[in-house]
Amino acid sequence: MPRVSSPDVGAAVPDGLASTAYDDRVFEIAIRQSLAQIELSHLSLPSVLPAQFAEPSGFPHGQWSSVFAAPVGEDASPVSQVSNNDSGKHDAEKSKADRFVSPLIDLSKAELASNHCDFSTVCLPTGGNGIDAAEEAFPYDSKRDVPTQHPWVEWGRVWYGDGITPRGIDLFGPMNLVRPKFYVYGDFRTAIASGRNAVARTDNWANRLNLDMDLQITDTERFHTFIGPLDKQNRFTRWELVDGDLQYRNEMNWTPATGFFEGDMGSILGALAGQSSPFELPVTAGLVPLLFQNGIWMEDAVSGMAFSLPAKHSRLLNWSNVDWTFFAAFDQVNSPAFRDNNDAQVYGTAAFIEAYGGYIEAGYAYLNVRHDDSLSYHNATVSFTRRYFDRVSNSIRVIVNTGQDGDRLSRTADGGLLLIENSLITATPLTFVPYANVFYGWGRPQSVARAATSGGVLRNTGINFDTDGVNGFATLDTSAADTLGGSIGVDLIGESLDRQLLLEFSYLTPHADRAIAKGDQYAVGARYQFPVTNATLLRFDVMHGWRENDRDVYGTRMEYRWKF
């Protein structure tokens, strides 16, 4: 049976004949019977076939035109008519010579065979004839520019620019061209808050400016630094009300919070040898920000170095993708476990594994304390995240601290934390997300390192444990020291994903003698935020916490944030 390719879209269609464009799809069509006897017996077509219907290679020579010249209305098969040499019958039918069957047929009436490349045997919109030019152009005509906030400083290549990337400069080799660019970007946050946190009243208008400066050398190498010029030692430039007196606090500080080099040794060495990268080995050194397990196990900028072995796998262990990072920090290690950030050195590793239908994160670090070896300790963690029954997203995390000597009550990092995070997948998973997070802490669990502005180890348990990072907004106890508790809430997102409302209830209770909390603690909290423009947003927070044997905490705040 012959295969018929699609006709030229620009070909003229005889009056009264409906045509359907079918994008060069290949169909098995019973062409002789459907064309010669059944489908188009009522059509009158020109005696000369258009040029685009040339004889295909699959037909015996000379029989293609005979198929379409077959007289209509005869009972004989098209094959017998093609081979008929009866000149009398030929003369009798000569008056019908102008009646041909055109390959511009209505495919909805043709006999089709399923194609394994299609989702069904009917690959065309039903009920339509020909080509809708407006519909064809819609994917292009409907495109529009997406508003993009450009950096404050934009030297070199344009941020999200259009066109072809210009050829780079051959300084380190043709396989690692230099394409220099320099950006300064970040955000500005200004917020007014009133209330009381665990320390004192918080009636202030505070400001925070985050500036990232990025010098890109090649596509894989860069220098980066971060500065917070309006904050110093976790205090932000502000106006505050103290006993009815409005005071201005200047916390200007231009000391970099981070400053590091980042690159790929494979690209560097390969370019020097005049070849493409023979391996991948990302490296970084300097005052490096390290964040593991969403900031729970570690969130700090430390003086040190790190490298990774990316995109590995293991058939033996059934691991489909593994990234393995090794790091060392020699200074600037912030932790409540130490007297100051110059006390400890850290040597550790962290693994990121896709396996067993989920995602595994594991890590180990040894913290060596210079002035007091009894405070040195081991910090290990593991977590597993996956979805169950297509209804529950679950993460289970464990952090264990061990190795400190001395009296148990004097140990600063001794114990552990079990944290279980859950969210329900509803019928509208993007706009309605109920969640329930619970924790159990024993002893004095610690992260490897935590910057002062990153809050406590429980910050991700809920908004009633999360610091705002500007005003000193109230939270419940975030240490997890000999306490257990959790948060339940609901995350409501606008239909256009353009606003968010969080409602939450939280609770914790001490269960042993090393707890920092003096009794049971409860809190209710809410957060609402929405964008004003593509670069700005407004956020509102409110919470009230009841603390047994201690002062209650509470507060309201409003924040304006501008990203650039």
Secondary structure, DSSP 8 states (H G I E B T S, - for coil): --EE----TTS---TT------TT--EE--HHHIIIIITTTT----SS--TTS---TTS-TT-HHHHHT--TT-SS-HHHHHT---HHHHHHHGGGTT----S---GGGS-----TTSSSS--S-TT--S--HHHHHHHHHT---------SEEEES-TT--S-----B-SS-TTS-EEEEEEEEEEEEEEEEEEE-SSSB--EEEEEEEEEEEEEEESS-EEEEEE-TTEETTEE-EEEEETTEEEEE-------SEEEEEEEHHHHHHHHTTSS-SS--EEEEEEEEEEETTTTSEEEEEEEEEEEEEEEEETTTTEEEEEEEEEEEEE----TTSSSTTSEEEEEEEEEEEETTEEEEEEEEEEEESS-GGG-EEEEEEEEEEEETTTEEEEEEEEEEE---S-GGG-SSEEEEEEEEEEE--SSTTTEEEEEEEEEEEEE---SEE-GGG--TTGGG-GGG---SSS-------S-TTEEEEEEEEEEE-TTS--EEEEEEEEEEE-STT-SS-S-EEEEEEEEEEESSSSEEEEEEEEEEEETTS--EEEEEEEEEEE-
